[in-house]
Amino acid sequence: MANSTYIPFDHTYIVYDPKQPWTLILALSSILPIIILIFLFSWFLTDRELEPCIIAGGQVVNDLISTLLKQKIRFARPIKGQIFKKDGHLVYGMPSSHSQFIMFFSTYMILKMSYQWPYHIERIYKIGAITSLLLGIGLIIYSRLFFSYHTIDQVIVGCFLGTFLSCGYFGAISILRDYGLLNWFLKWKVCELLRIKDSFHTSKYRTLKEERNTWEDNFIDEQINEAQNKYDNTNRRMI
């Protein structure tokens, strides 16, 4: 039974042209922000690093600024792409939140890889990572224009704001870290209970390969020696 009070959750409400299957790729790019946030949450759960929390916190601030600007500017979306409704009112489109989101994330990650990555990155991997980020940017920007969700001006403003806010946020976090304020925060009881640490920007951060090597050194050789000792003891008893 239809209910006129139902509204689409705008971050997952995607459309595409079934006659042009390739447009599905463009449509799916609309959920990249959700995929990125899931990645950050998973990273935190597995490593308990502060860095994914910092990035996610920046994205929240970035999104709040985008929402506030939309309500203040009240610049309508293109008529063709105005499919989002909320309580009978149009959802405004200046700036493009998707463009702002992906530019904030990509700019932060590029700055992180360039200045504060905890270990050396091979040139080929760095190029691959930056290329992937640029591909994500291109897909989202093109999809917002292709489906007429935004005008070119709305996309440009979103990209500019995302880049500007990301640079400022990266600088602010670097200052807070240099002055020890992040370490002060990590001394809070809740951080101790959750075992949160801030090692990703230091040389003490261990990659998965390094953790595997440590495990091999500490356990595999030990197990081999134990097995050898058991074998030798068994042979002695038989003799």
Buried (B, 14 or more C-beta within 10 A) or exposed (E): EEEEEEBBEBBEEBBBEEEEEEBBEBBBBBBBBEEBBEEBEEBBEEBBBBBBBBBBBBBEEBBEBBEEBBEEEEBEBBEEBBBBBEEEEEBBBBBBBBBBBBBBBBBBBBBBBEEBBBEEBEEEEBEEBBEEBEEBBEBBBEBBBBBBBBBEEBBBBBBBBBBBBBBEBBEEBBEBBEEEEBEEBBEEEEBEEEEBBBBBBEEEBBEEEEEEEEEEEEEEEEEEEEEEEEEEEEEEEEE
